[in-house]
């Protein structure tokens, strides 16, 4: 299935962890990504890289115990938005907007 889809057409790609799953929802102008770390009982995931198809000029992250959390290394090129979540303990929500 992945070889037929090709990496360039995948809406969501997660790099750096086998224990994190993501759910991407949204419409043409906004998107929300839910991230869940299934290995949270063992350790947080550090430095997970995320690629979302589409250019989103505004990005933000919401985490329960980190009111000042920020995404790192944000780039918008080649028709995609990429960023790094510095640390994922259990659950995070990432809001994206084209506005």
DSSP file (Angstrom, degrees, kcal/mol; ACC not computed):
  #  RESIDUE AA STRUCTURE BP1 BP2  ACC     N-H-->O    O-->H-N    N-H-->O    O-->H-N    TCO  KAPPA ALPHA  PHI   PSI    X-CA   Y-CA   Z-CA
    1    1 A X     >        0   0    0      0, 0.0     4,-2.1     0, 0.0     3,-0.2   0.000 360.0 360.0 360.0 -47.4    0.0    0.0    0.0
    2    2 A X  H  >  +     0   0    0      1,-0.2     4,-2.5     2,-0.2     8,-0.1   0.873 360.0  54.1 -62.2 -36.9    2.7    2.5    0.9
    3    3 A X  H  4 S+     0   0    0      1,-0.2    -1,-0.2     2,-0.2     4,-0.1   0.859 110.0  47.4 -68.4 -32.5    4.7    1.9   -2.3
    4    4 A X  H  4 S+     0   0    0     -3,-0.2    -1,-0.2     1,-0.2    -2,-0.2   0.870 116.1  44.2 -72.4 -36.4    1.5    2.6   -4.3
    5    5 A X  H  < S-     0   0    0     -4,-2.1     4,-0.3     3,-0.0    -2,-0.2   0.866 101.1-148.8 -73.4 -37.5    0.8    5.8   -2.3
    6    6 A X    ><  -     0   0    0     -4,-2.5     3,-1.0    -5,-0.2     4,-0.5   0.393  25.3 -95.4  70.3 150.0    4.4    7.0   -2.3
    7    7 A X  G >  S+     0   0    0      1,-0.2     3,-1.0     2,-0.2    -1,-0.1   0.834 120.0  62.6 -62.5 -35.1    6.0    9.1    0.5
    8    8 A X  G 3  S+     0   0    0      1,-0.2    -1,-0.2    45,-0.0    -2,-0.1   0.746 105.5  46.2 -66.0 -23.4    5.3   12.4   -1.2
    9    9 A X  G <  S+     0   0    0     -3,-1.0     2,-0.3    -4,-0.3    -1,-0.2   0.476  82.7 112.7 -98.8  -3.6    1.5   11.8   -1.2
   10   10 A X    <   -     0   0    0     -3,-1.0    43,-0.2    -4,-0.5     3,-0.1  -0.534  59.5-148.1 -71.6 131.6    1.2   10.7    2.5
   11   11 A X  S    S+     0   0    0     -2,-0.3    42,-2.1     1,-0.2     2,-0.4   0.853  80.4  26.2 -67.6 -35.1   -0.7   13.3    4.5
   12   12 A X  E     +A   52   0A   0     40,-0.2     2,-0.4    10,-0.1    40,-0.2  -0.995  60.9 178.9-137.6 132.8    1.2   12.5    7.7
   13   13 A X  E     -A   51   0A   0     38,-2.2    38,-2.4    -2,-0.4     2,-0.4  -1.000   9.1-162.7-132.2 134.8    4.7   11.1    8.4
   14   14 A X  E     -A   50   0A   0     -2,-0.4     2,-0.4    36,-0.2    36,-0.2  -0.966   8.6-170.7-116.7 130.0    6.3   10.6   11.9
   15   15 A X  E     +A   49   0A   0     34,-3.1    34,-2.2    -2,-0.4     3,-0.1  -0.957  59.5  32.1-120.9 137.4   10.0   10.1   12.2
   16   16 A X  S    S+     0   0    0     -2,-0.4     2,-0.3    32,-0.2    30,-0.2   0.488 101.8  61.1 105.6   3.4   11.9    9.1   15.3
   17   17 A X        -     0   0    0     -3,-0.1     3,-0.1    32,-0.1    -3,-0.1  -0.943  44.0-166.9-161.5 139.3    9.6    6.8   17.2
   18   18 A X  S    S+     0   0    0     -2,-0.3    -1,-0.1     1,-0.1    -4,-0.0   0.478  93.7  60.7 -94.9  -6.9    7.8    3.5   16.8
   19   19 A X  S    S+     0   0    0     20,-0.0    19,-3.1     2,-0.0     2,-0.5   0.365  85.5  87.4-104.3   3.9    5.7    4.1   19.9
   20   20 A X  E     -D   37   0B   0     17,-0.2     2,-0.3    -3,-0.1    17,-0.2  -0.891  52.2-172.2-109.6 133.3    3.9    7.3   18.7
   21   21 A X  E     -D   36   0B   0     15,-2.2    15,-2.4    -2,-0.5     2,-0.4  -0.905   6.6-158.8-118.0 152.2    0.7    7.4   16.7
   22   22 A X  E     -D   35   0B   0     -2,-0.3     2,-0.4    13,-0.2    13,-0.2  -0.962  11.0-160.3-132.0 148.4   -1.0   10.4   15.2
   23   23 A X  E     -D   34   0B   0     11,-2.1    11,-2.6    -2,-0.4     2,-0.5  -0.989  12.9-161.7-127.3 121.1   -4.4   11.3   14.0
   24   24 A X  E     +D   33   0B   0     -2,-0.4     2,-0.3     9,-0.2     9,-0.2  -0.902  16.2 166.9-107.9 125.3   -4.7   14.2   11.6
   25   25 A X  E     +D   32   0B   0      7,-2.6     7,-3.2    -2,-0.5     2,-0.3  -0.924  18.4  96.3-131.4 157.9   -8.1   15.9   11.1
   26   26 A X  E     -D   31   0B   0     -2,-0.3     5,-0.2     5,-0.3     2,-0.2  -0.960  52.5 -99.8 157.4-172.0   -9.1   19.2    9.4
   27   27 A X        -     0   0    0      3,-2.1    -2,-0.0    -2,-0.3     0, 0.0  -0.451  60.5 -66.1-125.7-159.7  -10.4   21.0    6.4
   28   28 A X  S    S+     0   0    0      1,-0.2     3,-0.1    -2,-0.2    -2,-0.0   0.733 130.2  30.6 -68.8 -22.8   -8.7   22.9    3.6
   29   29 A X  S    S+     0   0    0      1,-0.2    69,-2.4    68,-0.1     2,-0.3   0.691 120.8  35.6-110.3 -24.4   -7.6   25.8    5.9
   30   30 A X  E     - E   0  97B   0     67,-0.2    -3,-2.1    68,-0.1     2,-0.3  -0.946  56.4-175.5-133.3 152.4   -7.0   24.3    9.3
   31   31 A X  E     -DE  26  96B   0     65,-2.3    65,-2.9    -2,-0.3     2,-0.4  -0.987   9.3-157.8-143.3 152.8   -5.7   21.0   10.6
   32   32 A X  E     -DE  25  95B   0     -7,-3.2    -7,-2.6    -2,-0.3     2,-0.5  -0.999   7.5-160.3-133.4 131.1   -5.3   19.4   14.0
   33   33 A X  E     -DE  24  94B   0     61,-2.8    61,-2.7    -2,-0.4     2,-0.5  -0.952   2.0-159.8-115.1 124.6   -2.9   16.7   14.8
   34   34 A X  E     -DE  23  93B   0    -11,-2.6   -11,-2.1    -2,-0.5     2,-0.4  -0.903  10.4-166.1-102.0 126.7   -3.3   14.5   17.9
   35   35 A X  E     -DE  22  92B   0     57,-2.7    57,-1.9    -2,-0.5     2,-0.4  -0.949   5.1-172.9-116.5 133.9   -0.2   12.6   19.1
   36   36 A X  E     -DE  21  91B   0    -15,-2.4   -15,-2.2    -2,-0.4     2,-0.8  -0.992  14.3-150.3-129.3 126.4   -0.2    9.7   21.5
   37   37 A X  E >   -D   20   0B   0     53,-2.9     3,-1.2    -2,-0.4   -17,-0.2  -0.847   8.4-172.3 -95.9 106.5    2.9    8.1   23.0
   38   38 A X  T 3  S+     0   0    0    -19,-3.1     3,-0.3    -2,-0.8    -1,-0.1   0.649  85.0  56.6 -73.4 -14.9    2.1    4.5   23.8
   39   39 A X  T >>  +     0   0    0    -20,-0.4     4,-2.2     1,-0.2     3,-1.5   0.100  68.8 120.2-100.0  21.6    5.5    4.1   25.6
   40   40 A X  T <4  +     0   0    0     -3,-1.2    -1,-0.2     1,-0.3    -2,-0.1   0.791  66.5  62.3 -60.2 -29.5    4.8    6.9   28.0
   41   41 A X  T 34 S+     0   0    0     -3,-0.3    -1,-0.3     1,-0.2     3,-0.1   0.808 111.8  38.3 -66.4 -27.7    5.1    4.6   31.0
   42   42 A X  T <4 S-     0   0    0     -3,-1.5     2,-0.3     1,-0.3    -2,-0.2   0.913 130.6 -40.5 -86.7 -49.8    8.7    3.9   30.1
   43   43 A X     <  -     0   0    0     -4,-2.2    -1,-0.3    46,-0.1    -4,-0.1  -0.963  57.7 -93.5-172.9 154.0   10.0    7.3   28.9
   44   44 A X        -     0   0    0     -2,-0.3     2,-0.5    -3,-0.1    45,-0.2  -0.387  42.7-113.4 -71.2 159.4    9.0   10.3   26.9
   45   45 A X  E     - B   0  88A   0     43,-2.4    43,-3.0    -2,-0.1     2,-0.5  -0.837  31.4-153.5 -94.0 130.0    9.9   10.5   23.2
   46   46 A X  E     + B   0  87A   0     -2,-0.5    41,-0.3    41,-0.2    40,-0.2  -0.897  64.4   2.6-110.2 132.8   12.5   13.2   22.5
   47   47 A X  E    S+     0   0A   0     39,-1.9     2,-0.4    38,-0.5    39,-0.2   0.894  70.3 179.8  70.2  44.8   12.8   15.0   19.1
   48   48 A X  E     - B   0  85A   0     37,-1.5    37,-2.8    -3,-0.3     2,-0.4  -0.667  17.1-146.0 -80.0 129.3   10.0   13.4   17.1
   49   49 A X  E     -AB  15  84A   0    -34,-2.2   -34,-3.1    -2,-0.4     2,-0.4  -0.787  14.4-165.6 -98.9 137.1   10.0   14.9   13.6
   50   50 A X  E     -AB  14  83A   0     33,-3.0    33,-2.1    -2,-0.4     2,-0.4  -0.969   9.8-168.2-128.7 137.7    6.7   15.4   11.8
   51   51 A X  E     -AB  13  82A   0    -38,-2.4   -38,-2.2    -2,-0.4     2,-0.4  -0.994   6.9-174.4-126.2 125.0    5.8   16.1    8.1
   52   52 A X  E     -AB  12  81A   0     29,-2.9    29,-2.9    -2,-0.4     2,-0.2  -0.975  29.7-117.2-120.8 130.2    2.3   17.1    7.1
   53   53 A X  E    S+ B   0  80A   0    -42,-2.1    27,-0.3    -2,-0.4     2,-0.1  -0.478  81.2  44.9 -66.4 129.1    1.3   17.5    3.5
   54   54 A X  S    S-     0   0    0     25,-2.9     2,-0.7    -2,-0.2    -2,-0.2  -0.165  90.0 -86.5 113.8 151.4    0.3   21.1    2.8
   55   55 A X        -     0   0    0     25,-0.1     2,-0.5    -2,-0.1    26,-0.1  -0.835  40.9-179.5 -95.8 116.2    1.7   24.5    3.7
   56   56 A X        -     0   0    0     -2,-0.7    42,-0.3    -4,-0.1   -26,-0.0  -0.959  11.4-169.2-117.8 112.9    0.6   25.8    7.1
   57   57 A X  S    S+     0   0    0     -2,-0.5     2,-0.5    40,-0.4    41,-0.2   0.724  74.1  53.4 -77.4 -21.5    1.9   29.2    8.0
   58   58 A X  E     +F   97   0B   0     39,-2.4    39,-2.3     2,-0.0     2,-0.3  -0.961  65.1 172.1-118.4 132.0    0.8   29.1   11.6
   59   59 A X  E     +F   96   0B   0     -2,-0.5     2,-0.3    37,-0.2    37,-0.2  -0.990   1.2 168.0-136.8 143.6    1.6   26.2   14.0
   60   60 A X  E     -F   95   0B   0     35,-2.0    35,-2.5    -2,-0.3     2,-0.4  -0.992  19.0-146.1-153.4 153.5    1.1   25.7   17.7
   61   61 A X  E     -F   94   0B   0      8,-0.4     2,-0.5    -2,-0.3    33,-0.2  -0.951   5.5-161.1-124.0 142.8    1.3   22.9   20.2
   62   62 A X  E     +F   93   0B   0     31,-2.9    31,-2.1    -2,-0.4     2,-0.4  -0.989  14.3 173.3-124.0 124.7   -0.8   22.4   23.3
   63   63 A X  E >   -FG  92  66B   0      3,-0.6     3,-0.9    -2,-0.5     6,-0.2  -0.986  34.9-126.4-132.5 144.4    0.4   20.1   26.1
   64   64 A X  T 3  S+     0   0    0     27,-0.5    -1,-0.1    -2,-0.4     3,-0.1   0.892 106.2  27.0 -55.8 -50.2   -1.1   19.5   29.5
   65   65 A X  T 3  S+     0   0    0      1,-0.2     2,-0.3     2,-0.0    -1,-0.2   0.250 113.0  67.7-104.2  12.6    1.9   20.2   31.7
   66   66 A X  B X   +G   63   0B   0     -3,-0.9     3,-1.5     1,-0.1    -3,-0.6  -0.743  49.5 174.0-133.2  86.4    3.8   22.6   29.5
   67   67 A X  T 3  S+     0   0    0     -2,-0.3    -1,-0.1     1,-0.3    -2,-0.0   0.750  84.7  45.8 -65.6 -22.1    2.0   25.9   29.0
   68   68 A X  T 3  S+     0   0    0      2,-0.0    -1,-0.3    -6,-0.0    -6,-0.1   0.063  80.5 147.1-107.6  24.5    4.9   27.4   27.1
   69   69 A X    <   -     0   0    0     -3,-1.5    -8,-0.4    -6,-0.2     2,-0.3  -0.293  23.8-174.4 -63.0 144.2    5.6   24.5   24.8
   70   70 A X        -     0   0    0    -10,-0.1    16,-0.5    -8,-0.0     2,-0.2  -0.972  24.9-117.5-139.3 152.2    6.8   25.3   21.3
   71   71 A X  E     -C   85   0A   0     -2,-0.3     2,-0.3   -12,-0.1     3,-0.2  -0.609  32.4-143.9 -83.8 151.6    7.6   23.5   18.1
   72   72 A X  E     +C   84   0A   0     12,-2.8    12,-2.8    -2,-0.2    -1,-0.0  -0.803  66.1  13.0-116.4 158.1   11.2   23.5   16.8
   73   73 A X  E    S-     0   0A   0     -2,-0.3     2,-0.3    10,-0.2    -1,-0.2   0.853  75.0-173.6  50.8  48.2   12.8   23.6   13.4
   74   74 A X  E     +     0   0A   0     -3,-0.2     2,-0.3     9,-0.1     9,-0.2  -0.553   7.7 171.5 -75.3 132.3    9.6   24.6   11.5
   75   75 A X  E     -C   82   0A   0      7,-2.7     7,-3.0    -2,-0.3     2,-0.5  -0.999  23.3-161.8-141.9 144.9    9.9   24.6    7.8
   76   76 A X  E     +C   81   0A   0     -2,-0.3     2,-0.3     5,-0.2     5,-0.2  -0.917  41.4 123.0-126.9 103.1    7.4   25.0    4.9
   77   77 A X  E >   +C   80   0A   0      3,-1.5     3,-1.6    -2,-0.5   -23,-0.1  -0.982  54.7  27.6-154.8 159.7    8.8   23.8    1.6
   78   78 A X  T 3  S-     0   0    0     -2,-0.3     3,-0.1     1,-0.3    -1,-0.1   0.808 128.1 -58.8  56.0  33.6    8.1   21.3   -1.2
   79   79 A X  T 3  S+     0   0    0      1,-0.2   -25,-2.9   -26,-0.1     2,-0.3   0.670 118.1  91.5  75.2  16.7    4.4   21.4   -0.5
   80   80 A X  E <   -BC  53  77A   0     -3,-1.6    -3,-1.5   -27,-0.3     2,-0.5  -0.942  66.4-132.8-140.8 160.9    4.7   20.3    3.1
   81   81 A X  E     -BC  52  76A   0    -29,-2.9   -29,-2.9    -2,-0.3     2,-0.4  -0.974  27.2-174.8-114.1 127.6    5.1   21.6    6.7
   82   82 A X  E     +BC  51  75A   0     -7,-3.0    -7,-2.7    -2,-0.5     2,-0.3  -0.940  11.1 152.7-124.5 146.5    7.7   20.0    8.9
   83   83 A X  E     -B   50   0A   0    -33,-2.1   -33,-3.0    -2,-0.4     2,-0.4  -0.976  34.5-118.4-160.8 167.8    8.6   20.5   12.5
   84   84 A X  E     -BC  49  72A   0    -12,-2.8   -12,-2.8    -2,-0.3     2,-0.7  -0.954  10.5-147.9-117.2 133.9   10.0   18.8   15.6
   85   85 A X  E     -BC  48  71A   0    -37,-2.8   -37,-1.5    -2,-0.4   -38,-0.5  -0.907  15.8-151.6 -94.2 114.2    8.2   18.2   18.9
   86   86 A X  E    S+     0   0A   0     -2,-0.7   -39,-1.9   -16,-0.5     2,-0.3   0.879  74.5   1.3 -58.9 -41.2   11.1   18.5   21.4
   87   87 A X  E     -B   46   0A   0    -41,-0.3     2,-0.6   -40,-0.1   -41,-0.2  -0.965  57.7-166.8-151.7 130.8    9.5   16.1   23.9
   88   88 A X  E     +B   45   0A   0    -43,-3.0   -43,-2.4    -2,-0.3     4,-0.1  -0.934  11.9 171.6-119.8 106.6    6.3   14.0   23.9
   89   89 A X  S    S-     0   0    0     -2,-0.6    -1,-0.2   -45,-0.2   -46,-0.1   0.986  72.3 -40.1 -76.5 -69.0    5.4   12.7   27.3
   90   90 A X  S    S+     0   0    0      1,-0.3   -53,-2.9   -54,-0.1     2,-0.3   0.668 115.9   4.4-125.2 -55.1    1.9   11.2   26.8
   91   91 A X  E     +E   36   0B   0    -55,-0.2   -27,-0.5   -51,-0.0    -1,-0.3  -0.999  53.9 175.3-146.4 138.9   -0.4   13.3   24.6
   92   92 A X  E     -EF  35  63B   0    -57,-1.9   -57,-2.7    -2,-0.3     2,-0.4  -0.983  17.2-148.6-142.1 153.4   -0.1   16.5   22.5
   93   93 A X  E     -EF  34  62B   0    -31,-2.1   -31,-2.9    -2,-0.3     2,-0.5  -0.992  11.4-163.4-122.4 129.8   -2.3   18.5   20.2
   94   94 A X  E     -EF  33  61B   0    -61,-2.7   -61,-2.8    -2,-0.4     2,-0.4  -0.964   5.1-157.5-117.2 124.2   -0.8   20.5   17.3
   95   95 A X  E     -EF  32  60B   0    -35,-2.5   -35,-2.0    -2,-0.5     2,-0.4  -0.857  10.9-173.6-103.5 133.6   -2.9   23.2   15.6
   96   96 A X  E     +EF  31  59B   0    -65,-2.9   -65,-2.3    -2,-0.4     2,-0.3  -0.958   4.1 179.6-128.2 144.2   -2.1   24.3   12.1
   97   97 A X  E     -EF  30  58B   0    -39,-2.3   -39,-2.4    -2,-0.4   -40,-0.4  -0.998  29.3-149.7-144.3 145.4   -3.6   27.1   10.0
   98   98 A X              0   0    0    -69,-2.4   -68,-0.1    -2,-0.3    -1,-0.1   0.615 360.0 360.0 -85.7 -13.8   -3.0   28.4    6.5
   99   99 A X              0   0    0    -70,-0.3    -1,-0.2   -41,-0.1   -43,-0.1   0.450 360.0 360.0 -72.7 360.0   -4.0   32.0    7.6
